[in-house]
């Protein structure tokens, strides 16, 4: 009779531990999704910069050919200057965001260390449950 109670207690403890593990996995998954989103936003910014740089390169190549009139040359130079200003503004915005995020990065590193610690605790919990189940 006592053996049945111990086994029932082990099963109940295992179910409680499984719920804790599931919750922690959900939290970790949410953190990873958030970081993935941030990476995609950063990539999008670089794509925009690359597009503007490609436009400037194209316009410079056209100017280099020397087939444009004086008015076209002035207009092209004006357009190139505007594109370079857009690139500068975009980079300054990125720099500002990154500088603000530097403090967040330190916090994120701390959170990831806590996440690592929680994963290690989860591992130990599962390992203990496995040992308890094997003994019974």
Secondary structure, DSSP 8 states (H G I E B T S, - for coil): -HHHHHHHHHHHHHHHHHHHHHHHHHHHHHHHHHHHHHHHHHHHHHHHHHHHHHHHHHHHHHHHHT-S-HHHHHHHHHHHHHHHHHHHHHHHHHHHHHHHHHHHHHHHHHHHHHHHHHHHHHHHHHHHHHHHHHH-
